[in-house]
């Protein structure tokens, strides 16, 4: 029986890894390494409760753990790393597409939001969750979740307005 549950867990992780990783990356403001750590931590927590949530909503559980862990980690003052002016090695620049540039720009703008606003915007508009589910995931009232999302979107519009051109 234990092997069957482990197989189900492995299948879930294999099927949903990329979606959950992208969510974690957005919640961390585009920091790939923090996103990997966050997702790994969340999947370990899922493993321990897998028998309870496997038949219900494991992805919703992981989303909730991710959002809360991202908010907690954003409050940390020290990550054990020090930023430097120049990177020691730079990758050779290749042909960058417009999509990658826009994604990077959006991730940078998301990183400038508060952790609550970032989580609300990502859950509401990227994950397309209803307000009620966003509030449950964040552990706050629906009105607060809506407020975080509205303020986050307004700030994103201001941050991204400098280059956006109207489509004619």
TIRO-2110 file (N, C-alpha, C; in Angstrom, 1 decimal):
// TIRO-2110
0.8, -1.2, 0.0, N, 1, A
0.0, 0.0, 0.0, CA, 1, A
0.9, 1.3, 0.0, C, 1, A
2.0, 1.2, 0.8, N, 2, A
2.9, 2.4, 0.8, CA, 2, A
3.5, 2.7, -0.5, C, 2, A
3.8, 1.6, -1.3, N, 3, A
4.4, 1.8, -2.6, CA, 3, A
3.4, 2.4, -3.6, C, 3, A
2.1, 2.1, -3.4, N, 4, A
1.1, 2.6, -4.3, CA, 4, A
1.0, 4.1, -4.1, C, 4, A
1.0, 4.5, -2.8, N, 5, A
0.9, 6.0, -2.4, CA, 5, A
2.1, 6.7, -2.9, C, 5, A
3.3, 6.1, -2.8, N, 6, A
4.5, 6.7, -3.2, CA, 6, A
4.5, 6.9, -4.7, C, 6, A
4.0, 5.9, -5.4, N, 7, A
3.9, 6.0, -6.9, CA, 7, A
2.9, 7.1, -7.3, C, 7, A
1.8, 7.3, -6.6, N, 8, A
0.9, 8.4, -6.9, CA, 8, A
1.5, 9.7, -6.6, C, 8, A
2.3, 9.8, -5.5, N, 9, A
3.0, 11.1, -5.2, CA, 9, A
4.0, 11.4, -6.3, C, 9, A
4.8, 10.4, -6.7, N, 10, A
5.8, 10.6, -7.7, CA, 10, A
5.1, 11.0, -9.1, C, 10, A
4.0, 10.4, -9.4, N, 11, A
3.3, 10.8, -10.6, CA, 11, A
2.8, 12.2, -10.5, C, 11, A
2.2, 12.6, -9.4, N, 12, A
1.8, 14.0, -9.2, CA, 12, A
2.9, 15.0, -9.4, C, 12, A
4.0, 14.7, -8.7, N, 13, A
5.2, 15.6, -8.8, CA, 13, A
5.7, 15.7, -10.2, C, 13, A
5.8, 14.6, -10.9, N, 14, A
6.3, 14.6, -12.3, CA, 14, A
5.3, 15.4, -13.2, C, 14, A
4.0, 15.2, -13.0, N, 15, A
3.1, 15.9, -13.9, CA, 15, A
2.9, 17.4, -13.6, C, 15, A
3.1, 17.8, -12.3, N, 16, A
2.8, 19.2, -12.0, CA, 16, A
4.1, 20.0, -11.7, C, 16, A
5.3, 19.4, -11.8, N, 17, A
6.5, 20.1, -11.4, CA, 17, A
6.7, 21.4, -12.1, C, 17, A
6.6, 21.5, -13.4, N, 18, A
6.9, 22.7, -14.1, CA, 18, A
5.9, 23.8, -13.8, C, 18, A
4.6, 23.5, -13.6, N, 19, A
3.6, 24.5, -13.3, CA, 19, A
3.9, 25.0, -11.9, C, 19, A
4.2, 24.1, -10.9, N, 20, A
4.4, 24.5, -9.6, CA, 20, A
5.7, 25.3, -9.5, C, 20, A
6.7, 24.9, -10.2, N, 21, A
8.0, 25.7, -10.2, CA, 21, A
7.8, 27.1, -10.8, C, 21, A
7.0, 27.2, -11.8, N, 22, A
6.8, 28.5, -12.4, CA, 22, A
6.0, 29.4, -11.4, C, 22, A
5.1, 28.8, -10.7, N, 23, A
4.4, 29.6, -9.6, CA, 23, A
5.3, 30.0, -8.5, C, 23, A
6.2, 29.1, -8.1, N, 24, A
7.2, 29.4, -7.1, CA, 24, A
8.1, 30.5, -7.5, C, 24, A
8.5, 30.5, -8.8, N, 25, A
9.4, 31.5, -9.3, CA, 25, A
8.7, 32.9, -9.4, C, 25, A
7.4, 32.9, -9.7, N, 26, A
6.7, 34.2, -9.7, CA, 26, A
6.5, 34.7, -8.3, C, 26, A
6.3, 33.8, -7.3, N, 27, A
6.1, 34.2, -5.9, CA, 27, A
7.4, 34.7, -5.3, C, 27, A
8.5, 34.3, -5.8, N, 28, A
9.8, 34.8, -5.3, CA, 28, A
10.3, 35.9, -6.1, C, 28, A
9.6, 36.4, -7.0, N, 29, A
10.0, 37.6, -7.8, CA, 29, A
11.0, 37.2, -8.9, C, 29, A
11.0, 36.0, -9.3, N, 30, A
11.9, 35.6, -10.4, CA, 30, A
13.2, 34.9, -10.0, C, 30, A
13.4, 34.8, -8.7, N, 31, A
14.6, 34.2, -8.2, CA, 31, A
14.5, 32.7, -8.3, C, 31, A
15.2, 32.1, -9.3, N, 32, A
15.1, 30.7, -9.6, CA, 32, A
15.6, 29.8, -8.5, C, 32, A
16.6, 30.2, -7.8, N, 33, A
17.2, 29.4, -6.7, CA, 33, A
16.3, 29.4, -5.5, C, 33, A
15.8, 30.5, -5.1, N, 34, A
14.8, 30.5, -4.0, CA, 34, A
13.6, 29.8, -4.4, C, 34, A
13.1, 29.9, -5.7, N, 35, A
11.9, 29.1, -6.1, CA, 35, A
12.2, 27.6, -6.0, C, 35, A
13.3, 27.2, -6.4, N, 36, A
13.6, 25.7, -6.2, CA, 36, A
13.6, 25.3, -4.8, C, 36, A
14.2, 26.1, -3.9, N, 37, A
14.2, 25.8, -2.5, CA, 37, A
12.8, 25.8, -1.9, C, 37, A
12.0, 26.8, -2.3, N, 38, A
10.6, 26.9, -1.9, CA, 38, A
9.8, 25.7, -2.3, C, 38, A
9.9, 25.3, -3.6, N, 39, A
9.1, 24.2, -4.1, CA, 39, A
9.5, 22.9, -3.4, C, 39, A
10.8, 22.7, -3.2, N, 40, A
11.3, 21.5, -2.6, CA, 40, A
10.7, 21.4, -1.2, C, 40, A
10.8, 22.5, -0.4, N, 41, A
10.2, 22.5, 0.9, CA, 41, A
8.7, 22.2, 0.9, C, 41, A
8.0, 22.8, 0.0, N, 42, A
6.6, 22.5, -0.1, CA, 42, A
6.3, 21.1, -0.5, C, 42, A
7.0, 20.5, -1.4, N, 43, A
6.8, 19.1, -1.8, CA, 43, A
7.1, 18.2, -0.7, C, 43, A
8.1, 18.5, 0.2, N, 44, A
8.4, 17.7, 1.3, CA, 44, A
7.2, 17.7, 2.3, C, 44, A
6.7, 18.9, 2.5, N, 45, A
5.5, 19.0, 3.4, CA, 45, A
4.3, 18.2, 2.8, C, 45, A
4.2, 18.2, 1.5, N, 46, A
3.1, 17.5, 0.8, CA, 46, A
3.3, 16.0, 1.1, C, 46, A
4.5, 15.5, 1.0, N, 47, A
4.8, 14.1, 1.2, CA, 47, A
4.3, 13.6, 2.5, C, 47, A
4.5, 14.4, 3.6, N, 48, A
4.1, 14.0, 4.9, CA, 48, A
2.5, 13.9, 5.1, C, 48, A
1.8, 14.7, 4.3, N, 49, A
0.4, 14.7, 4.4, CA, 49, A
-0.3, 14.0, 3.2, C, 49, A
0.5, 13.4, 2.3, N, 50, A
0.0, 12.8, 1.1, CA, 50, A
-1.2, 11.9, 1.3, C, 50, A
-1.2, 11.0, 2.2, N, 51, A
-2.4, 10.1, 2.4, CA, 51, A
-3.6, 10.9, 2.7, C, 51, A
-3.5, 12.0, 3.3, N, 52, A
-4.7, 12.8, 3.6, CA, 52, A
-5.2, 13.6, 2.5, C, 52, A
-4.3, 14.2, 1.7, N, 53, A
-4.7, 15.1, 0.6, CA, 53, A
-4.7, 14.6, -0.8, C, 53, A
-4.2, 13.4, -1.0, N, 54, A
-4.0, 12.8, -2.3, CA, 54, A
-5.3, 12.7, -3.1, C, 54, A
-6.4, 12.3, -2.4, N, 55, A
-7.7, 12.2, -3.1, CA, 55, A
-8.5, 13.5, -3.2, C, 55, A
-8.0, 14.5, -2.5, N, 56, A
-8.8, 15.7, -2.4, CA, 56, A
-8.2, 16.8, -3.4, C, 56, A
-7.2, 17.5, -2.9, N, 57, A
-6.7, 18.6, -3.8, CA, 57, A
-5.2, 18.8, -3.4, C, 57, A
-4.3, 18.0, -3.9, N, 58, A
-2.9, 18.1, -3.5, CA, 58, A
-2.3, 19.4, -4.1, C, 58, A
-2.8, 19.8, -5.3, N, 59, A
-2.2, 21.0, -5.9, CA, 59, A
-2.6, 22.3, -5.1, C, 59, A
-3.8, 22.3, -4.6, N, 60, A
-4.3, 23.5, -3.8, CA, 60, A
-3.5, 23.5, -2.5, C, 60, A
-3.2, 22.4, -2.0, N, 61, A
-2.4, 22.3, -0.7, CA, 61, A
-1.0, 22.9, -1.0, C, 61, A
-0.4, 22.4, -2.1, N, 62, A
1.0, 22.9, -2.4, CA, 62, A
1.0, 24.4, -2.7, C, 62, A
0.0, 24.9, -3.4, N, 63, A
-0.2, 26.4, -3.6, CA, 63, A
-0.2, 27.1, -2.3, C, 63, A
-1.0, 26.6, -1.4, N, 64, A
-1.1, 27.3, -0.1, CA, 64, A
0.2, 27.3, 0.6, C, 64, A
0.9, 26.2, 0.7, N, 65, A
2.2, 26.1, 1.3, CA, 65, A
3.2, 27.0, 0.6, C, 65, A
3.2, 27.0, -0.7, N, 66, A
4.1, 27.9, -1.5, CA, 66, A
3.9, 29.4, -1.1, C, 66, A
2.6, 29.8, -1.2, N, 67, A
2.3, 31.2, -0.9, CA, 67, A
2.7, 31.6, 0.5, C, 67, A
2.4, 30.8, 1.4, N, 68, A
2.8, 31.1, 2.8, CA, 68, A
4.3, 31.1, 3.1, C, 68, A
4.9, 30.1, 2.5, N, 69, A
6.4, 30.0, 2.6, CA, 69, A
7.1, 31.2, 1.9, C, 69, A
6.6, 31.6, 0.8, N, 70, A
7.2, 32.7, 0.1, CA, 70, A
7.0, 34.0, 0.9, C, 70, A
5.9, 34.2, 1.5, N, 71, A
5.7, 35.4, 2.4, CA, 71, A
6.6, 35.3, 3.6, C, 71, A
6.7, 34.2, 4.2, N, 72, A
7.7, 34.0, 5.3, CA, 72, A
9.1, 34.3, 4.9, C, 72, A
9.5, 33.7, 3.8, N, 73, A
10.9, 33.9, 3.4, CA, 73, A
11.2, 35.3, 3.0, C, 73, A
10.2, 36.0, 2.5, N, 74, A
10.5, 37.4, 2.1, CA, 74, A
10.8, 38.3, 3.3, C, 74, A
10.3, 37.9, 4.5, N, 75, A
10.6, 38.6, 5.7, CA, 75, A
11.9, 38.4, 6.3, C, 75, A
12.6, 37.4, 5.8, N, 76, A
14.0, 37.1, 6.3, CA, 76, A
14.9, 38.2, 5.9, C, 76, A
15.8, 38.5, 6.8, N, 77, A
16.7, 39.6, 6.5, CA, 77, A
18.0, 39.1, 5.9, C, 77, A
18.4, 37.9, 6.1, N, 78, A
19.7, 37.4, 5.6, CA, 78, A
19.5, 36.0, 4.9, C, 78, A
20.1, 35.9, 3.7, N, 79, A
20.0, 34.7, 2.9, CA, 79, A
21.3, 34.0, 2.8, C, 79, A
22.3, 34.5, 3.4, N, 80, A
23.6, 33.9, 3.4, CA, 80, A
24.4, 34.2, 2.2, C, 80, A
24.0, 35.1, 1.4, N, 81, A
24.7, 35.5, 0.2, CA, 81, A
24.9, 37.1, 0.2, C, 81, A
25.9, 37.5, -0.5, N, 82, A
26.1, 38.9, -0.6, CA, 82, A
26.1, 39.3, -2.1, C, 82, A
25.3, 40.3, -2.5, N, 83, A
25.4, 40.7, -3.9, CA, 83, A
26.7, 41.4, -4.2, C, 83, A
27.1, 41.3, -5.5, N, 84, A
28.3, 41.9, -5.9, CA, 84, A
28.0, 42.7, -7.2, C, 84, A
28.9, 43.6, -7.5, N, 85, A
28.7, 44.5, -8.6, CA, 85, A
28.8, 43.7, -9.9, C, 85, A
29.7, 42.9, -10.1, N, 86, A
29.9, 42.1, -11.3, CA, 86, A
29.9, 40.6, -11.1, C, 86, A
29.2, 39.9, -11.9, N, 87, A
29.2, 38.4, -11.8, CA, 87, A
30.6, 37.9, -12.2, C, 87, A
31.1, 36.8, -11.6, N, 88, A
32.4, 36.3, -12.0, CA, 88, A
32.4, 35.8, -13.4, C, 88, A
31.4, 35.1, -13.8, N, 89, A
31.3, 34.6, -15.2, CA, 89, A
30.0, 35.0, -15.8, C, 89, A
30.1, 35.5, -17.1, N, 90, A
28.9, 35.8, -17.8, CA, 90, A
28.7, 34.8, -18.9, C, 90, A
27.4, 34.5, -19.1, N, 91, A
27.1, 33.6, -20.2, CA, 91, A
27.2, 34.4, -21.5, C, 91, A
27.6, 33.7, -22.6, N, 92, A
27.6, 34.3, -23.9, CA, 92, A
26.2, 34.7, -24.3, C, 92, A
26.1, 36.0, -24.7, N, 93, A
24.7, 36.5, -25.1, CA, 93, A
24.3, 35.9, -26.4, C, 93, A
23.2, 35.3, -26.5, N, 94, A
22.7, 34.8, -27.7, CA, 94, A
21.5, 35.7, -28.2, C, 94, A
20.7, 35.1, -29.1, N, 95, A
19.6, 35.9, -29.6, CA, 95, A
18.5, 35.8, -28.6, C, 95, A
18.2, 36.9, -27.9, N, 96, A
17.1, 36.9, -26.9, CA, 96, A
15.8, 37.3, -27.6, C, 96, A
14.8, 36.5, -27.3, N, 97, A
13.5, 36.8, -27.9, CA, 97, A
12.7, 37.9, -27.1, C, 97, A
11.8, 38.5, -27.7, N, 98, A
10.9, 39.5, -27.1, CA, 98, A
10.2, 38.9, -25.9, C, 98, A
9.8, 37.6, -26.0, N, 99, A
9.1, 37.0, -25.0, CA, 99, A
9.9, 36.8, -23.7, C, 99, A
11.1, 36.5, -23.8, N, 100, A
12.0, 36.3, -22.7, CA, 100, A
12.3, 37.7, -22.1, C, 100, A
12.4, 38.7, -22.9, N, 101, A
12.7, 40.0, -22.3, CA, 101, A
11.4, 40.5, -21.5, C, 101, A
10.3, 40.3, -22.1, N, 102, A
9.0, 40.7, -21.4, CA, 102, A
8.8, 39.9, -20.1, C, 102, A
9.1, 38.6, -20.1, N, 103, A
9.0, 37.8, -18.9, CA, 103, A
9.9, 38.3, -17.9, C, 103, A
11.2, 38.6, -18.2, N, 104, A
12.1, 39.1, -17.3, CA, 104, A
11.7, 40.5, -16.7, C, 104, A
11.2, 41.3, -17.6, N, 105, A
10.7, 42.6, -17.1, CA, 105, A
9.5, 42.5, -16.1, C, 105, A
8.6, 41.5, -16.4, N, 106, A
7.5, 41.3, -15.5, CA, 106, A
8.0, 40.7, -14.2, C, 106, A
8.9, 39.8, -14.3, N, 107, A
9.4, 39.2, -13.0, CA, 107, A
10.1, 40.3, -12.2, C, 107, A
10.8, 41.2, -12.8, N, 108, A
11.5, 42.2, -12.1, CA, 108, A
10.5, 43.2, -11.4, C, 108, A
9.4, 43.4, -12.1, N, 109, A
8.3, 44.3, -11.6, CA, 109, A
7.6, 43.5, -10.5, C, 109, A
7.4, 42.3, -10.6, N, 110, A
6.7, 41.5, -9.5, CA, 110, A
7.6, 41.5, -8.3, C, 110, A
8.9, 41.4, -8.5, N, 111, A
9.8, 41.4, -7.3, CA, 111, A
9.7, 42.7, -6.5, C, 111, A
9.3, 43.8, -7.1, N, 112, A
9.2, 45.1, -6.4, CA, 112, A
7.9, 45.2, -5.7, C, 112, A
6.9, 44.3, -5.8, N, 113, A
5.7, 44.3, -5.0, CA, 113, A
6.0, 43.7, -3.6, C, 113, A
5.1, 44.0, -2.7, N, 114, A
5.2, 43.4, -1.4, CA, 114, A
4.9, 41.9, -1.5, C, 114, A
5.3, 41.1, -0.6, N, 115, A
5.1, 39.6, -0.7, CA, 115, A
3.6, 39.3, -0.8, C, 115, A
2.8, 40.0, 0.0, N, 116, A
1.3, 39.8, -0.1, CA, 116, A
0.7, 40.2, -1.4, C, 116, A
1.1, 41.3, -1.9, N, 117, A
0.6, 41.7, -3.2, CA, 117, A
1.0, 40.8, -4.3, C, 117, A
2.3, 40.4, -4.3, N, 118, A
2.8, 39.5, -5.3, CA, 118, A
2.1, 38.2, -5.3, C, 118, A
1.9, 37.6, -4.1, N, 119, A
1.2, 36.3, -4.0, CA, 119, A
-0.3, 36.5, -4.5, C, 119, A
-1.0, 37.6, -4.1, N, 120, A
-2.3, 37.8, -4.5, CA, 120, A
-2.4, 37.9, -6.0, C, 120, A
-1.6, 38.7, -6.6, N, 121, A
-1.6, 38.9, -8.1, CA, 121, A
-1.3, 37.6, -8.8, C, 121, A
-0.3, 36.9, -8.4, N, 122, A
0.1, 35.6, -9.0, CA, 122, A
-1.0, 34.6, -8.9, C, 122, A
-1.6, 34.4, -7.7, N, 123, A
-2.6, 33.4, -7.5, CA, 123, A
-3.9, 33.8, -8.3, C, 123, A
-4.2, 35.1, -8.2, N, 124, A
-5.5, 35.5, -8.9, CA, 124, A
-5.4, 35.6, -10.4, C, 124, A
-4.3, 36.1, -11.0, N, 125, A
-4.2, 36.3, -12.4, CA, 125, A
-3.4, 35.3, -13.1, C, 125, A
-2.4, 34.7, -12.5, N, 126, A
-1.6, 33.7, -13.2, CA, 126, A
-2.2, 32.3, -13.0, C, 126, A
-2.6, 32.1, -11.8, N, 127, A
-3.2, 30.8, -11.5, CA, 127, A
-4.7, 30.8, -11.7, C, 127, A
-5.3, 32.0, -12.0, N, 128, A
-6.7, 32.2, -12.3, CA, 128, A
-7.6, 31.6, -11.2, C, 128, A
-7.2, 31.8, -9.9, N, 129, A
-8.0, 31.4, -8.8, CA, 129, A
-9.1, 32.4, -8.5, C, 129, A
-10.2, 32.0, -8.0, N, 130, A
-11.2, 33.0, -7.6, CA, 130, A
-10.8, 33.7, -6.3, C, 130, A
-11.4, 34.8, -6.0, N, 131, A
-11.0, 35.6, -4.8, CA, 131, A
-11.0, 34.8, -3.6, C, 131, A
-12.1, 34.0, -3.4, N, 132, A
-12.3, 33.2, -2.2, CA, 132, A
-11.1, 32.2, -2.0, C, 132, A
-10.7, 31.6, -3.1, N, 133, A
-9.6, 30.7, -3.0, CA, 133, A
-8.2, 31.4, -2.7, C, 133, A
-8.1, 32.5, -3.3, N, 134, A
-6.9, 33.3, -3.0, CA, 134, A
-6.8, 33.7, -1.5, C, 134, A
-7.9, 34.1, -1.0, N, 135, A
-8.0, 34.5, 0.4, CA, 135, A
-7.7, 33.3, 1.3, C, 135, A
-8.3, 32.1, 1.0, N, 136, A
-8.0, 30.9, 1.7, CA, 136, A
-6.5, 30.6, 1.7, C, 136, A
-5.9, 30.7, 0.5, N, 137, A
-4.5, 30.3, 0.4, CA, 137, A
-3.6, 31.3, 1.2, C, 137, A
-4.0, 32.6, 1.2, N, 138, A
-3.2, 33.6, 1.9, CA, 138, A
-3.5, 33.6, 3.4, C, 138, A
-4.7, 33.0, 3.7, N, 139, A
-5.1, 33.0, 5.1, CA, 139, A
-5.6, 34.4, 5.6, C, 139, A
-6.3, 35.0, 4.8, N, 140, A
-6.9, 36.4, 5.1, CA, 140, A
-8.3, 36.5, 4.6, C, 140, A
-9.0, 37.5, 5.0, N, 141, A
-10.4, 37.7, 4.5, CA, 141, A
-10.4, 38.0, 3.0, C, 141, A
-11.5, 37.7, 2.3, N, 142, A
-11.6, 38.0, 0.9, CA, 142, A
-11.4, 39.4, 0.5, C, 142, A
-11.9, 40.3, 1.3, N, 143, A
-11.6, 41.7, 1.0, CA, 143, A
-10.2, 42.1, 1.0, C, 143, A
-9.4, 41.6, 2.0, N, 144, A
-8.0, 41.8, 2.1, CA, 144, A
-7.3, 41.3, 0.8, C, 144, A
-7.7, 40.1, 0.4, N, 145, A
-7.0, 39.4, -0.7, CA, 145, A
-7.3, 40.3, -2.0, C, 145, A
-8.6, 40.8, -2.1, N, 146, A
-8.9, 41.6, -3.3, CA, 146, A
-8.1, 42.9, -3.2, C, 146, A
-7.9, 43.5, -2.1, N, 147, A
-7.2, 44.7, -1.9, CA, 147, A
-5.7, 44.5, -2.3, C, 147, A
-5.1, 43.4, -1.8, N, 148, A
-3.7, 43.1, -2.2, CA, 148, A
-3.6, 43.0, -3.7, C, 148, A
-4.5, 42.3, -4.3, N, 149, A
-4.5, 42.1, -5.8, CA, 149, A
-4.6, 43.4, -6.5, C, 149, A
-5.6, 44.2, -6.1, N, 150, A
-5.9, 45.5, -6.8, CA, 150, A
-4.7, 46.4, -6.6, C, 150, A
-4.1, 46.5, -5.5, N, 151, A
-3.0, 47.4, -5.3, CA, 151, A
-1.7, 46.8, -6.0, C, 151, A
-1.6, 45.5, -6.0, N, 152, A
-0.5, 44.9, -6.8, CA, 152, A
-0.6, 45.2, -8.3, C, 152, A
-1.8, 45.0, -8.8, N, 153, A
-2.0, 45.3, -10.3, CA, 153, A
-1.7, 46.8, -10.6, C, 153, A
-2.2, 47.6, -9.7, N, 154, A
-2.0, 49.1, -9.9, CA, 154, A
-0.5, 49.4, -9.9, C, 154, A
0.2, 48.8, -9.0, N, 155, A
1.7, 49.1, -8.9, CA, 155, A
2.4, 48.5, -10.1, C, 155, A
2.0, 47.3, -10.6, N, 156, A
2.5, 46.7, -11.8, CA, 156, A
2.3, 47.6, -13.0, C, 156, A
1.1, 48.2, -13.1, N, 157, A
0.8, 49.1, -14.2, CA, 157, A
1.7, 50.3, -14.2, C, 157, A
2.0, 50.9, -13.0, N, 158, A
2.9, 52.0, -12.9, CA, 158, A
4.3, 51.6, -13.3, C, 158, A
4.7, 50.5, -12.8, N, 159, A
6.1, 50.0, -13.0, CA, 159, A
6.3, 49.7, -14.5, C, 159, A
5.3, 49.1, -15.2, N, 160, A
5.5, 48.7, -16.5, CA, 160, A
5.0, 49.7, -17.6, C, 160, A
4.5, 50.8, -17.1, N, 161, A
3.9, 51.8, -18.0, CA, 161, A
4.9, 52.5, -18.9, C, 161, A
6.2, 52.6, -18.5, N, 162, A
7.1, 53.4, -19.3, CA, 162, A
7.4, 52.9, -20.7, C, 162, A
7.2, 51.6, -21.0, N, 163, A
7.5, 51.1, -22.3, CA, 163, A
6.2, 50.6, -23.1, C, 163, A
5.1, 50.4, -22.4, N, 164, A
3.9, 49.9, -23.0, CA, 164, A
3.4, 50.8, -24.0, C, 164, A
3.2, 50.4, -25.2, N, 165, A
2.6, 51.2, -26.3, CA, 165, A
1.2, 50.7, -26.6, C, 165, A
0.3, 51.6, -26.9, N, 166, A
-1.0, 51.1, -27.2, CA, 166, A
-1.0, 50.4, -28.6, C, 166, A
-1.9, 49.4, -28.7, N, 167, A
-2.0, 48.7, -30.0, CA, 167, A
-3.1, 49.4, -30.8, C, 167, A
-2.7, 49.7, -32.0, N, 168, A
-3.7, 50.5, -32.9, CA, 168, A
-4.3, 49.5, -33.9, C, 168, A
END
